[in-house]
Every structure is written in structure tokens, then in C-alpha cells.
Amino acid sequence: MLNYSIFLTTAPTLVSYLEKEILSLGFKDFSPAGTGVKLVATFPDIMFLNLHLRTAHHIYLLVKEFNSENPEELYKNIYSVPWENFIANDGYISITSNVTSPTIRDSRYANLKCKDAIVDRLLEVSGRRPDSGSDRTKTVLYLYWKGKYGAIYIDTSGETLSRRSYRRIPLLAPLQEALAAAIIMATNWDLKTNFINPMCGSGTLAIEAALMALNRAPSIARKNFGFMHLKLFDAKIWQKMKSEAKQKENDKINGKIIATDINEKAIEASRKNAALAGVEKYIEFVTCDYSQTPVPPNAGVIVLNPAYGIRMGEISELEKLYGGIGDFFKQKCAGYTGYIFSASISLFKKIGLKPKRKIIFYNGDIDCRLYEYPLYIGTKRQSKL
Ligand SMILES: C[S@@+](CC[C@H](N)C(=O)[O-])C[C@H]1O[C@@H](n2cnc3c(N)ncnc32)[C@H](O)[C@@H]1O
């Protein structure tokens, strides 16, 4: 079976989580590259990674690297690729790119040259040219061209893998699914004890936690991937891969997953999203103030993502809220490990507890932190005895 060089991308602060996932899926020979990871894989491996990775955004298959001084050379280089091996002549292609070349003013011109080269090649070889446009639901090509160096990739994911098919009802400031999965990985939650998520918003953390505890492939419900539109795609292998993944799912979750929010609409949205993800029955939803969240006695992790004043609410109103979260941790959550995901250092200070770890994340382009608070029963000293 043919091997391909692939490039898996994610958000800048998620690379180490992506690496851990790739390792746990049995791929050892990979190397970090920018905001992602490079490895060599077969086409079924590529489908497998698209199905199972929680923290990846896109999986790009490298088709050709080249040197081009100008758009004409770019055209020749792209034209020389045997596209007929990858793309059907009645297919549909869309070009995305990252281009900085002194020879063109507008990167759209490079995309156009790239598109022309592919459709001209297919017309020449097969007598018919595929359609093209901005729809990213079919075959998506990614052109990288910086200075002289260029590379053309097929985006085997198409739409980002971080957009799972369950989140149809987003509320204000939802976390991206890949980021939520990485936050859960950062807590080192053992998937067996309780996972408590007050201020759940649209439920992303609780839903990702349930998917992880069930060992459910995150993209199992997704109907469309870029790789499905390639000639290399074999629907039988894909069906078999999905059935194998389903067989490995757990049929129950040992700990409790509890998601609460003060806003009834948030709980409604979370419930609907969880139903779309097929995990509604594994999550207990409650409409209440965070301080009234049921916290079962046998520990686990408790994760909150309160507003932090940039996208929702104002700092002064939030100071009281953060102070209250510190009291809630102290009074109701002993034995748990508490986590707060926020972007405001001054609001973290209002918690009134000393964090043991501060983990850096970006939420889009907002610099955020996940603070970890071990919530001891009695004093820290007593709990060690
Ligand atoms: C930043 S959003 C959480 C987003 C969530 N992580 C997601 O992915 O959708 C903060 C949530 O806190 C909730 N909230 C604000 N004040 C609250 C309170 N006192 N008790 C409980 N929930 C509260 C809001 O209704 C909102 O849904």
C-alpha cells in the first residue's frame, strides 16, 4: 500500500495534546512541524486518524513539493501532478492557500492558477473538467507558497475536524471542540471518576468528556470528510473501520458527568447538543447557579469556564463571581481537583486559592490559562497524612 507524507494541524497550544493522541493511536514515527505534526501514513491510516483524533483540525496529504519563481512556473508544477489518480473528472474542487510571493499581489491569483492547472490537466487527460468554487464540502486543495518554495496538499478532512456534527445550537462564547478535548486531557481526568461542569454553556466540555469516557470516536457521526471525494476512497474499508470503532466503545460510564448552568436556554441547548452527539443519557443536566451544582462525594474533576470580560460581561461584575467560585471550591468540592479556564489574570486572583498548575491555551487568538486547584479535604498537610 502506498505511503503518503501527511501534515496534521491544530491550534498553536494544542500540538502536545495532538502528539499524545497520535502516539496512543499507535503511530510512533512523527515529528513536530509548526502548529502541527508530520508523519508518513497509508490512505486507510489517514481515514483512521480523521475518525479518531479529538484535537486535530485538518489532515493534509502532501501531493507535491516544488520551487516556483512566478505564477507561470506554479501552473507548470501543479499541472505536472497526475491529478487523474486523485480527483474524478466530474468532481468539484476548491482551493485554499497560504501564499506570499513577490511575483503576485493577490493570493487569489495563485489560487486561480492552481485551479486552472488542475482542471486543465483533467480536461487534457480525460476530456472533461471538474467544477470548482468555494464550497469546502468536496475536494479541498491547500496551496502553500512562500518565496520560491511551494507545496500542494489535499485536505483529507475538508471542514475542520474540530467542528463535530453535534453542536448545532451554540450560545455565546462556546469553546471549540478540539480545545475542549485538550482542556479535558490537560486535567488528567481518569475517565472513571466524576466530571462536573458548572457554567456549561452549550455543553461542549461535558459532551467531549462523555465521548472520551465512552471511548467513542469523535467524528463517528460525521457524514462528510474531504477524503471521501477522492478516487483513493474505499467505502467498504471505511464502513469496516467505523464498525470496529463502535465495537470498542464502552456501554457505560463509571463516574457521573454533571453539567449545570444558570441559564435555562443553555441547558436546553446542551441537552439538544448532547442528544445529537448521542450522549444525552450519560450526562445529568441541571438548571442552577454554579454554587448549587450537585457535587457527589466520591471525587473527580470539576471544570468551569466562566465569562472573562472580553467577549461576555464586564470585569467588575465578574470579580464577585470569581470570588464566589473560590468559596464554592472550598466549601463544596473537597477531594476534587478544580479547574478554571479563563483569560483574565486579575479575575484568577479573585478566586483566593493558590493554583498548583497554570496551563497555557489560546482560545482563538485570546491568551487563556487553565488553573488547577487541588481541593484538599481538611488542610493540605492533613490530606497527605
Ligand atoms: C463562557 S460561557 C461557557 C461556555 C461553554 N464552555 C461552552 O463551550 O459553551 C459561561 C456560562 O456561564 C453561565 N453563567 C453565568 N453566571 C452563572 C452563574 N452564576 N451560575 C451558573 N452559570 C452561570 C452563563 O449562562 C454561560 O452559559
The ligand as a Gaussian input file, in Angstrom:
#p B3LYP/6-31G(d) Opt

LIG

0 1
 C      -18.251000      31.284000      28.727000
 S      -19.821000      30.530000      28.889000
 C      -19.403000      28.818000      28.926000
 C      -19.197000      28.288000      27.534000
 C      -19.039000      26.777000      27.480000
 N      -17.746000      26.346000      27.962000
 C      -19.305000      26.269000      26.061000
 O      -18.422000      25.628000      25.470000
 O      -20.373000      26.523000      25.516000
 C      -20.238000      30.889000      30.567000
 C      -21.582000      30.334000      31.038000
 O      -21.719000      30.639000      32.424000
 C      -23.098000      30.798000      32.706000
 N      -23.237000      31.516000      33.991000
 C      -23.001000      32.821000      34.246000
 N      -23.226000      33.090000      35.542000
 C      -23.592000      31.931000      36.132000
 C      -23.930000      31.542000      37.466000
 N      -23.947000      32.416000      38.471000
 N      -24.223000      30.245000      37.716000
 C      -24.217000      29.344000      36.706000
 N      -23.917000      29.633000      35.425000
 C      -23.596000      30.915000      35.142000
 C      -23.643000      31.523000      31.505000
 O      -25.034000      31.296000      31.377000
 C      -22.818000      30.914000      30.358000
 O      -23.543000      29.869000      29.746000

